[in-house]
Amino acid sequence: MARALSVLADLSLDLDGEDIAIRGDGDRVIIDLPSLQAGRALAQAGPFSRNGRRAGLATLNVFLRETDLTVDVRYAGETVVRLGAQAQPNAVARLLNLGDVEVRPAKSVRAAFRRRPGLALGVLAAAAALAAFIYFRSSGDD
């Protein structure tokens, strides 16, 4: 049975010179990213480093679900990743092998286009190339 927790917080995390705002309001923790670079740095830190990313996410998700908490990671006011109790894993999360994480790439791409159109176009092209590589690699195994 889940033991509900309530989080009330207003924190600031300085990571590689960027200020990441973290707010807790009851059953939801919101992480506001100031830039895509800050998101990358956060994803590569601590338990989410390359070697421990999947295990770290799985452990965090179990904890969040058992305590009825949700973590929203936002960029430019849009939720781009959701973990925990209210996350609804989707095809993008399965494609990236992220487990019980909800990933909303359309919102992050839209937010990135608003802030930095050239960079966002490059990221979108790289994502399309990666998806095509994965698709053709997996279809070649048949």
C-alpha positions as CSV (number, residue, x, y, z in Angstrom):
1,M,0.0,0.0,0.0
2,A,1.3,3.4,-0.9
3,R,2.3,5.8,1.9
4,A,1.5,9.3,0.6
5,L,4.0,12.1,1.2
6,S,3.5,15.8,0.9
7,V,6.4,17.9,-0.3
8,L,6.5,21.6,0.3
9,A,9.7,23.2,-1.0
10,D,11.1,26.2,-2.8
11,L,14.7,25.3,-3.7
12,S,17.4,26.5,-6.1
13,L,20.0,24.2,-7.5
14,D,23.1,25.6,-9.1
15,L,24.4,23.2,-11.6
16,D,27.3,24.2,-13.9
17,G,26.5,27.8,-13.3
18,E,22.8,27.6,-14.1
19,D,20.0,28.0,-11.6
20,I,17.5,25.2,-11.6
21,A,14.3,26.0,-9.6
22,I,12.7,23.1,-7.7
23,R,9.3,23.6,-6.1
24,G,7.2,21.1,-4.1
25,D,3.5,21.6,-3.7
26,G,1.8,18.6,-2.1
27,D,2.0,15.5,-4.2
28,R,4.0,17.2,-7.1
29,V,7.6,18.3,-7.4
30,I,8.4,20.6,-10.3
31,I,11.9,21.1,-11.7
32,D,12.1,24.1,-14.0
33,L,15.0,24.0,-16.4
34,P,16.5,27.3,-17.5
35,S,18.0,25.7,-20.6
36,L,18.5,22.5,-22.5
37,Q,22.1,22.4,-21.3
38,A,20.9,22.5,-17.7
39,G,18.6,19.5,-18.4
40,R,21.5,17.6,-20.0
41,A,23.7,18.3,-17.0
42,L,21.0,17.3,-14.6
43,A,20.4,14.0,-16.5
44,Q,24.1,13.2,-16.3
45,A,24.5,13.9,-12.6
46,G,24.4,11.5,-9.7
47,P,22.2,8.4,-10.0
48,F,21.3,9.4,-13.6
49,S,24.9,9.2,-14.9
50,R,25.3,7.1,-18.1
51,N,26.2,3.9,-16.2
52,G,23.3,4.1,-13.6
53,R,20.6,5.9,-15.6
54,R,18.2,3.1,-16.0
55,A,18.6,1.7,-12.5
56,G,18.5,5.2,-11.0
57,L,15.2,6.0,-12.9
58,A,13.7,2.6,-11.9
59,T,14.6,3.1,-8.2
60,L,13.3,6.7,-8.2
61,N,10.0,5.7,-10.0
62,V,9.4,2.9,-7.4
63,F,9.9,5.4,-4.6
64,L,7.7,8.0,-6.2
65,R,4.9,5.6,-6.9
66,E,5.0,4.1,-3.4
67,T,4.8,7.6,-1.8
68,D,2.2,8.9,-4.3
69,L,4.5,11.6,-5.6
70,T,5.0,12.9,-9.1
71,V,8.0,14.8,-10.5
72,D,7.5,17.1,-13.5
73,V,10.5,18.3,-15.4
74,R,9.7,21.5,-17.3
75,Y,11.4,23.6,-19.9
76,A,10.0,27.0,-21.0
77,G,6.9,26.4,-19.0
78,E,6.1,23.0,-20.7
79,T,6.3,19.6,-18.9
80,V,8.7,17.5,-21.0
81,V,9.3,14.6,-18.6
82,R,7.1,13.2,-15.9
83,L,8.1,10.5,-13.3
84,G,6.2,8.8,-10.5
85,A,2.6,8.3,-9.5
86,Q,1.0,10.2,-12.4
87,A,3.4,9.4,-15.1
88,Q,1.9,7.5,-18.1
89,P,4.8,5.8,-19.9
90,N,4.6,6.2,-23.6
91,A,6.1,5.0,-26.9
92,V,8.9,7.6,-26.7
93,A,10.0,6.3,-23.2
94,R,9.9,2.7,-24.5
95,L,12.0,3.7,-27.6
96,L,14.6,5.3,-25.3
97,N,14.4,2.4,-22.8
98,L,13.5,4.7,-19.9
99,G,11.0,2.5,-18.1
100,D,8.0,4.0,-16.4
101,V,8.7,7.6,-17.5
102,E,6.4,9.8,-19.5
103,V,8.3,11.8,-22.2
104,R,6.7,14.6,-24.1
105,P,9.1,15.5,-26.9
106,A,6.6,17.5,-28.9
107,K,6.3,20.0,-26.1
108,S,10.1,20.2,-25.5
109,V,10.7,20.7,-29.2
110,R,8.0,23.4,-29.4
111,A,9.5,25.2,-26.4
112,A,13.0,24.9,-27.8
113,F,11.8,26.3,-31.2
114,R,10.4,29.3,-29.4
115,R,13.7,30.0,-27.5
116,R,16.4,28.9,-30.0
117,P,15.0,27.9,-33.5
118,G,18.4,26.9,-35.0
119,L,19.4,24.7,-32.1
120,A,16.0,23.1,-32.0
121,L,16.0,22.3,-35.7
122,G,19.4,20.6,-35.2
123,V,18.1,18.5,-32.3
124,L,15.0,17.5,-34.2
125,A,17.2,16.4,-37.2
126,A,19.4,14.4,-34.9
127,A,16.4,12.7,-33.2
128,A,14.9,11.8,-36.6
129,A,18.3,10.3,-37.7
130,L,18.5,8.3,-34.5
131,A,14.9,7.0,-34.9
132,A,15.6,6.0,-38.5
133,F,18.8,4.3,-37.4
134,I,17.0,2.3,-34.7
135,Y,14.2,1.4,-37.0
136,F,16.4,0.2,-39.8
137,R,18.7,-1.7,-37.4
138,S,15.8,-3.5,-35.8
139,S,14.1,-4.3,-39.1
140,G,17.4,-5.8,-40.3
141,D,17.2,-8.4,-37.4
142,D,14.1,-10.1,-38.9
